[in-house]
Amino acid sequence: MVRTASETLAGIASKLTIPAISAPMFLVSGPDLVKETCNNGVIGAFPFPNARTIATLDEWLDNLGRTLGEEAAPYAVNLTTHRSYDRLADEIDLIRNHKPKIVITALGGPDPVLDVVHEYGGLVIADVNSLDHARKAAEKGVDGMALVSAGAGGHTGAMAGFAFVPAVREFFDGIVILAGSIGTGRAIRAAEVLGADLCYIGTSFIAAEESLATPEYREMLVAATYNDLVLSNSLTGAYANYLKQSLDKMGVNYGGPAKAASMDLSNSDSKIKAWRDVWSAGHGVGSVRQIEPAAKIIARLKSEYEAARFV
């Protein structure tokens, strides 16, 4: 029997401490963070480009499949589907072989992977940052959407989450994940009341001891407030939230808009090297107070979330 997305989500929810996903963050989310979050009741996600080679990515997926027990939350993978991405075909082959329960598509439509994932009963979640993108994703037949709202770290959206969720709920009854400015258990509960099934939590987990972030990145994050963020499209042509000090350190001119250019994700390894010291954070950065294990971050979020449920 084929299970619906809501039935699959219900099975996943029974393994969650809080209704949350550790967001797939470029050059931050790796297998150690994924395992620690999954083992503590949060879906752990990572972007495929964080593994420098296909062989390394195969090892990561094999390790996660072997070491995460039945009681752990499932892991999710983040697949770049832009047509210029030079590893797309190889990464789809790995999805076919390893069968992750949740595949999140980004920087392109979900089309390349929908049939592959649905064939083995997995869920396809599309990252979307506008209502137009959300409607297109719904028409394609995705199981869920991650609504990247204003305040999200890295590439962000322009629409406030409190408007985005109800607007999408008018035409989509699948899984809705809210992303942007969610750094406390109370924010998770607020998103749930609004109509979201799950939340992305990103910035809080950058400071986790298990993340791939450098010590300098973590320290800059902990010291930062909202006033240390810069919203700019001068680097890629797409608006993103960055830590101003990291841009200053790299000598990046972020004052003006980038020249219009088509996205090119070929030669992806060299682009990873170029971006290693450009650091992002979301509007929830002010709630990140210290560098600590992911388990402690989750325990605090759980305590806040449970308190908010009974207010």
Beta strands, then each sheet from edge to edge (+ up, - down):
strand 1: 20-22
strand 2: 43-47
strand 3: 75-80
strand 4: 102-106
strand 5: 123-128
strand 6: 144-148
strand 7: 154-155
strand 8: 175-179
strand 9: 198-201
strand 10: 229-232
strand 11: 240-243
sheet 1: 1+ 2+ 3+ 4+ 5+ 6+ 8+ 9+ 1+
sheet 2: 7+ 11- 10+
end
